[in-house]
Amino acid sequence: MSSNKIIIRRNLENALIHNREMVLSLYEHELKELISELKDSLNKDNDEYLFAVTENNNDVAMILIDKQEKIYINEDARNKLKTLWRPCGSERVL
């Protein structure tokens, strides 16, 4: 695995598993502008939830949107994802 992939993996693990703080400015720069497209995809696919995660220069941000189009950002998104993941028997992952 390349060193770049290792660094990205470490950053994602730190943010998603080890509860490292996420960066609002990264969300605003890379994810906020995609909200309309993400909602369209959620509705088109008739999904219950949609989440996206981005990493840039060691910073991580994420968004989670539910079927009612409520938007969760960064730590709120991570916490919501954890509540959704646990009933599936994957508590160890997140």
N, C-alpha and C positions, 0 to 999 in steps of 0.2 A: 504494500500500500504506500502511495506517495506521501511525503511529509505534509503536503497541502491537505490531503484527505484526512490524515491523522489529526491535524490541527482542527479542521472543521468538525470532525467527529467528536473530538474532545470538547469543543465549544458547545455543540448541541447537547451532549451528555450533561455538561455542567449546567446548562440552562434548563433542560427538560427533566433530568433525573435528580440533580443535586441542588435544584432551586436557586441557581445563580440569577442575579438580577438581569432582566432584559432591558433593552434600550428603546425608549419611546421614539427618539429621533430616527432610529432605523425603521421602525414601524411606519412612521410618517413618510419617510423617504421611499421605501420599497413596497409596502403593503397597502397603505391607505388608498392609493390611487387605483388599486385593483378591486376595491370593494364591490363596485357595480358588476364587474365580470365574475367575481366569486359568487355573488348572490344569484346571478343568471345561471351559473353552472350548478349551484345547489338546487335551484328550482327545476332546471331542465332535467337533471338526473333524479329528481324527487328524493334527494338525500335528506336525512335527519340533521346531519351536521357536516360542516366542511371546515378543515383547518389547513393553514399554510404556515410554514416556518422559513425564515431566511437567516443567513449568517453572512456577515461582512466585516472584515478586519477585526475578528475575534468578538464582535457583538452579535447578539441574537435577538430576534423579534418574532412574534407570532400573532396570528389572528384566528379566531374560531367564530363561526357564524352558525346559529341554529335555524331550524325550519321556520321559525317566526321572524327570522332575519335580525335577531338580537346579536349584537357584535360584542365579542370579548377580546380584549387586547392584552398581549404580553402575559403578565403573571395571572391575570383573571382568566385568560384563555388556557394557560397551563393548568390552573386549578379546576376549571370546568372540564378539561380533557381528562384529568385524573378521576373526577367523579364519574365520568362516562366509561372509562376504561376498566375501573375496578369491578363492576358487575360482570364483566366478561372474563373474569378470572386472571387478569393480567396485572394485578396489583404490584407484582414484583418489577415490572417494566417501568412504570411511572411511579 
